[in-house]
Structure formats: C-alpha cells, structure tokens
Amino acid sequence: MTDEAPKGTEPETSESLKAFGEVLKVFRRRAGLTQEQFAPLVGYSLPTVASIEQGRRVPSKKFVEKAEEVLDAFGVIRAAAKHLTRRAGLAKWFEEWAELEPLAVTFYIFENRFVPGLIQTPAYARTLFEKQIPALEDDQIETKMAARTERTKLVTDQQQTIYSFIIEEHVLRRQVSAPEIVREQIDHVLTIGEHRNIDLQVMPQSRGYHAGLGGPLQLLETEENTWYAYCEGQRTSQLISDPKEVSILQQRYARMRAQALSVEASVGLLREIRGAL
C-alpha cells in the first residue's frame, strides 16, 4: 500500500484535522514563513497547504515528514499527525482511497452500477443508503450522508483538478427512486459537466464490447505525479499502487474514453433521458 494513505481505525472528527492545522500554522509562523514561502519548501501547492492548515485536508505522510524537516518542529508535527484518523461514515475498505482523493490533480472514474458518489445528489445518495442490505439504522444513514456530502465538495472545490467521468447509459436510465429524484440527479450531472475542468461521457448501450466490462474503475494522480488505481466489488476493494498494474488500467480507461460518446453527444443523450422521465 502507498505511504500516502495511512489507514485509520477510529471515526475522525473534524477537530483532529483542525488541531493538526493549527500546530502546523504555529510552527510555520515560528519559522517566519508565509504560506506562499512554505509551500515550495515542502513541495506542495499553496491551495494544499492552505487546506491542511484550515483542517480541510488530510496531510500525506510525505507532507508530514517534509514539514517536520523544514520547520524543525522537534517532532511535534509528526506526533500530531499520529492522532489523525479517518472520517466517520466511510466503509473500512474505502478509507485508504478516500485519503488520496483530496490529493488528486487528475481523477478518472468509470462507473457501471450507479451514479458516481462524487457527483450524487443528496436525495439519490439517501435512496442508496436507505435501500442498503443489511439495513442501516437512522443514525448510520445520517453519518454516511454527512460523509458523502463532504466528499462531493471535492468536485466543486478543487477547480484545478482535472476530472473525467464515464458512466454507463443504463445507470442513468435506472429508476433507483422516484422520477423526480432521478431527474434531479441527471440535472446535477449536466450541471457538473459544465465545469471547465470536468469531462463527462456516457458509454452508450449501443456499444457492445468495451474496455470497462471488468467493472468500475477509478484512477488518480497526486501532486507528486504518482498514479493509483481503485477497484471495488461486493464489500471489498483493492487500492493498486504497482505502476505496471496501474498502467494496464490506464490503458483500459484511455480506450473507454475513445469508445464512449463524446462530451457533446453525452450531453445530448442525458437531456434525452431526462426528458423521457
């Protein structure tokens, strides 16, 4: 597993991230550095440093070690990082990947089961949680909803991240809930697709064989230009960091982008599906 994805075992409170951010800020100021001066010294972008100090982003192990070195923090930054744990509401097998998501500068997602979590509306997400087997208790649903809502902010907040979504046509036609909820979800997908850093494509049902028949797939690139892949099944998942394996999945995704409808044609099909509801 990657050293950028420390696995937490307890639910994370936002306070732990805020506390780490404050510790980092104190030592940065002690060193007489602004965020603009500090960012290149640790090898991360200014937005990343700002997000970590504000308690909105989980720092990677590499960031922690570099900050400790640059700020000569007597081991305090390293010690503070040990108390960072995962967010509540995330499945254990998803935790490591969730820690990588905010670090992405490039993010590719192919989905053939449901609308990708990062672009789900609250109503659509709630339907999936409420129909989950085994059934969830009300407080569990609310916890998962909070975690899902927080994750969806990545797409709108990280405007410099390049996103590519490929969604199977049957996913968009599937009536997972009431028509008004599905219409709202498609409207949201169309709105997301208008962002200049986001490409959204539909894999049409008319396309017989395509390179994604092996299942859903996610790929991301970090600021260090390191690529990771994530594949998920029934209550299991695999985070892949082996460059050779990741390369194979990159090749498949590249082929899928050629096999799917163009961005413009995808918008047309989405509007057609929405109008038929």
N, C-alpha and C positions, 0 to 999 in steps of 0.2 A: 504494500500500500504506500501511497505517497506521503512524504513528510509534511505536506501542506494540509493534510486532512486529519488532525488528531481526533480520535473518537471519544466523544463524551458519553457518560453513563447516567447522568442525572439531568433533569429538566433544567434548562438555562433560564435565568431571569435576566431581564434587560439591565438590571442593576450591576451584574457582574461585568458586562461589557462596558457600561458607563464608568465603573470603578477603574477598569484597566485603562480606559481612555484618559481618565484624569491623572493616573500615575504617569502615563506616557507624556502628557502635556506638561506636568510639573518638571520632569527631567529634561524635556526639550527646552523649556524656558530657562531652567537652571544652566543649560549649556549655551544660552544666549542665541538660540536659533529660532527663526520663524518657520512656519510650516513649509514655506517655499524653499527655504535653505535646507531644511531637514530631509525633504522628500528625495532629492537626488543622492543624498549621502547614504540612504538605506536602499536605494534602487527601486523606489515605488513612486507612483504618480501622486500629485498633490491631492486629487479627489480621494484616493485611497487613504492617505494619511489623515485627511480631514474626517473621513467616515469612521476610521478607527478611533480617533480622539473623541468623536461625538457618540461613540458606543453603538454605531450602526453597522459595524462590520467586524467579523471575527478575524483577528490577525493570524496569518500563517506562521508556522514555526520559523520559517526563514526570516520573516519580518521581525519577529520577537528577538531572534538571535542578533540580527543586524542592528536593531535599535539598542539592544543591551550593549553592544560593542561601541557604537557611535557615541552614545550618551554616557558611557562609563557609569552605568547605573548601579553598581555594587551588587548586581544580581537581583535587584528589586523588580525590574520589568519581567525578567524570566520567572521569578516567583509568582508575580501577579497573574501571569499567563496560565499558570497551573490551575488556577481557580475558575478558568473559563470553561463552561460546559455547554452542551447543546441546547437548543431551544425546545421547549415543550411542544408536543403535538406532531412531532416528526417520527415516522417509523424508524426503528433502530437500524434497519438495513439501508436507510436513505441518509443517515446522519453524515457520513463522510462526504458524500456528493454535495449535500446541502452546504457544507462548509466551503466547497470550491466554487459554488455558483456566484457569490459576490465578487470573486477574484477574476471572473472571466472577462477577457477583452473580445473574445469570439465565442459564440454559443450557437450550436446547431441542435435542433430537436426534430426527430421523426416520431410520430405517434399514430398508431392504428387501433387504439382501444377507446379513447375519449379525448376531448379537447385537452391539450397540454396544461398541466397545473399552473404554469406561469401566466397563462392568459385566460384562465377560467373566471367567470363572474361569480360573485358570492352565492347567488341562487343556484347556479349549476353545480358548484362545488358542494353546497349543502345537500343537494339531491344525492350526490355520490356517497357522501358520508352517511346520510340517513338510511340509505339502502345497503350499506355495507354488511357483510356477513363474516363473522358473527356480529350481531347488532351492537352498536355503541350506545353508551349511556349519554344523557343530555350534556353532562359536563365534558365528556370526552369529545363530543361533536364540537362544542364551543371552543375547546382547546385547539382542535385540529383546524377549525375555521380561522382562528386567530393566526396560526402558523401559516396557513395557506394565503391569507390576506397579506401578511408580511412579505412572503416570497414574491407575490405578484408585483410588488413595488419595484422589484429589480428591473423589470422591463421598461418601466416609465422613468425610473430614477437614473439608471445607468445609460445615459444617452450616447456615450462614446463606445459602448459595447455593440458589436455587430451581431445581430440575431438573425437566424434563419429557421423558419418553422415549415415543416412539410407534414400535412395532415391528410389521412386517407379520406376520400369523399364520403364513404359510408359512415364515418364518425360524425360528420356534420349533418347527415340525414337521420341519424339515430334519434328517436324520440325518447331520450332518457328521462324526460319530465314533461310538464305541461307545455303546450305550444308557445306560450308567451315567454317561458324561461329559455327555451331553445332559440326563439327569435332574438331575445336579448343577448344570448351568447354569440350568435352569429353577427349581430350588430357590433358587439365588442371586438370580435375577431377582425371585422372590417376596419374598425377604428384603429386597432393596434397596427394593422397593415399599412396605415397611412404614415407611420413614423419613418423618417428617412433612414434610420439605422436598422430597420426591420424588413426582411423579405419573408412574405408568407405565400406558400404554394400549396395547392391541393393535388394529391395523387388521385387521378380520376379512376372511377370504376371500370371505364373502358380500357384502361391499361391492364393487360393480363399479368404477365410476369413482370416484376420489378425487383430492384436490388434490396428492398426492405422487407421482403417476405419473412426474414428471420425473426422479426419482432421489433418493438420500439427501440429507439437508439438516441442517445444524447452524447454530444462531443463538446468539449470546451477547451479553450486556450487561455492560460494565465498570463499575467504581465511578464513573466519570465520566458514566455514563448514555449511553454511546456504544454503538451496536449494530454487530455484524459478522456476516457470514454465511460459511459454508464449504461448498463443494460438491466432491465427489470422484468421479473416474472411474477408468478403467484407467490407472494410473501417472501421473495428472495430477490437479491440483486447482486450485481458484480461491478465494482469500480476497477477499471483497467488502466494501468499506467505503463505497461510494456509497450515501447514505441512500435515494435513490429505489429502487435495486435491492434494498437490504435490506428496504425497506418491502413490496415485492412478495412477497418470500419470507416475511416475517412474516404477510402476509395468507394465504398458502397454508398456513402452519403453523397459523394460527388456524382455518382451515376444516378441516384434518385433525383437530384436537382435537375438533371437533364431529362429524366423520364416523367417528372411531374409537369403539370400545366405551368405556363409562365405566370409571373406575378399578375399581369394584367388579365389573363384568361381566368386565373383563380378568383380574382375579384368578381368577374362576371358570373362564374358558377356559384359563388357564395350568395350573390344577390338573387340568382335564380332559385336557389334552395330556400332562401329566406322568404321569397315571395310565394312559394308553394306551401308554406306553413299556415 
